[in-house]
């Protein structure tokens, strides 16, 4: 099947008006350098912050000025398709920002606001901002279809940074940023906890494979510094993907290490729109690589982490003595693909014979990064790996994959329980596409390379009569197919 | 928010997690479970007690794999899996069991 017919929902005004995440606690806001609660003169502070962001990021102003309301984007958002709330049309979401921008930063908006759809930044608008900029997973699917390339994700990031700066941060994202900066990972897992988990997993690996596969931590002089999302230590099905990476390193004979100060690929400051924290979290990777004297830096299966790593890290890593024959940094899929092409992986596809697999492209990898330094490498490489380790690989409908992929419904800092109704609705198009390929090709599993996608889809699947275990890590499939002895 | 257990008012967050770990007692767990329409069995207590012991040592809830291994050890190999844990704690073993055990909710990409 090449095309999934998507039903455009009947409009339901304010259907998701009630949906908003918990506010960050005072202590969290303070730790990140933001006001502890909504400041009294919030309107002045917000407008001044908007001015600052417009000056720093000229493309933001272009996005605000260039929209012609052609509505090409209007039915491209999974949250609109899942909820029918017109404010979840990307153009309407942008307009929440645009109306304020026009009022305070354009001539027409200052003097003739009603003629140009400019609005005062009042409490009602503020509430809409908090609600609807937290109903955008910053997946950028709408931007693919916009004739001007207007990126709603960038507008949502700016909006959230303005909200942070007036004391209205989002709890889930802000707490995670505090944890990654203070402990080293999003989960807040200390070194003793990590050591305990790794030791347990090493025992499991030995029991299941008969091989002494190591999971090294803080080993100076290893060839590779490996940075997984911390969910890989903790959650299902993520952990089986983590064991898959370890099996690949083992078979390739590559020495590698985790670093207890940087056991987190993710960088939630991308979601919260904070440039300061984005840089600060990214800098840990540089410091970890320098401390451990590694020659290569490899990232695990985490979507937005790869966006940050691919786009932001190279200049930060310039002064390190790394092996530049490999990409700096490198994605674990690039590493495995390179090994595969050199014949360094012994794979027996029959080991995955019972699985009929499809692939979910994660948004930040599909639309904001690249792999293998080849055009479309971020699509080709994961698929090459899957077809190398699975006998049965089947694509979902083409208008829901590659650059047109649908978000899992939980990206962009929305993977929090209080937003579950939104997450279930937002997963609809992705799940319809998966169900289509189940019906036509009897697919059993959906492979992916992002910790958020794995958690979100395994959590919402039961609402659509699918099983949690149908979500699987790409590197679990590789690990399961490797002939290790 | 707050809950009342044995005449004592205990502060919780919006989702019902205790604000102060020290407020926890077995009655708290019973009371939270009763509100969810669940009666805590010996199997639930195996998990809750394991979580509390683990948290005391590592200041974080155990990873799912650690928990399933511990359950397999104490309740039998056939029960050392996430499906079994979900049957005990339908809202998700990590989160619901942590709430009953008085621990903060684990967050991250999980």
Contacts between the chains, C-beta under 8 A, distances in Angstrom:
chain1	res1	chain2	res2	distance
A	22	B	14	6.0
A	172	B	107	6.4
A	175	B	107	6.3
A	176	B	107	6.5
A	176	B	108	6.4
A	179	B	108	7.7
A	185	B	108	7.5
A	186	B	107	7.7
A	186	B	108	3.9
A	186	B	109	6.4
A	187	B	60	6.8
A	187	B	106	6.6
A	187	B	107	7.5
A	187	B	108	4.0
A	187	B	110	7.0
A	188	B	59	8.0
A	188	B	60	6.0
A	188	B	108	7.7
A	189	B	60	5.5
A	190	B	58	6.6
A	190	B	59	6.3
A	190	B	60	7.0
A	192	B	57	7.8
A	192	B	58	6.0
A	193	B	58	4.0
A	193	B	59	7.4
A	193	B	60	5.3
A	196	B	58	6.7
A	196	B	66	7.4
A	197	B	63	5.3
A	197	B	65	7.6
A	197	B	66	6.3
A	200	B	65	6.9
A	200	B	66	5.8
A	200	B	69	6.7
A	201	B	65	6.9
A	204	B	65	7.3
A	204	B	69	8.0
A	229	B	109	5.7
A	230	B	108	5.9
A	230	B	109	7.6
A	231	B	108	5.7
A	231	B	109	4.1
A	231	B	110	5.0
A	233	B	63	5.8
A	234	B	63	4.3
A	234	B	64	6.7
A	234	B	106	7.5
A	234	B	108	7.1
A	234	B	110	5.5
A	235	B	63	7.5
A	235	B	64	6.0
A	235	B	94	7.8
A	235	B	109	7.5
A	235	B	110	4.2
A	236	B	64	5.1
A	236	B	65	7.5
A	236	B	82	5.4
A	238	B	110	7.9
A	239	B	63	7.0
A	239	B	64	7.2
A	239	B	65	5.3
A	266	B	109	6.4
A	302	B	109	7.6
A	415	B	109	6.2
A	416	B	107	7.3
A	417	B	15	6.6
A	417	B	95	7.2
A	417	B	105	8.0
A	418	B	14	7.3
A	418	B	15	7.3
A	451	B	109	4.0
A	452	B	109	5.0
A	454	B	109	8.0
A	455	B	109	5.5
A	455	B	110	5.7
A	459	B	92	7.5
A	468	B	82	7.6
A	468	B	86	8.0
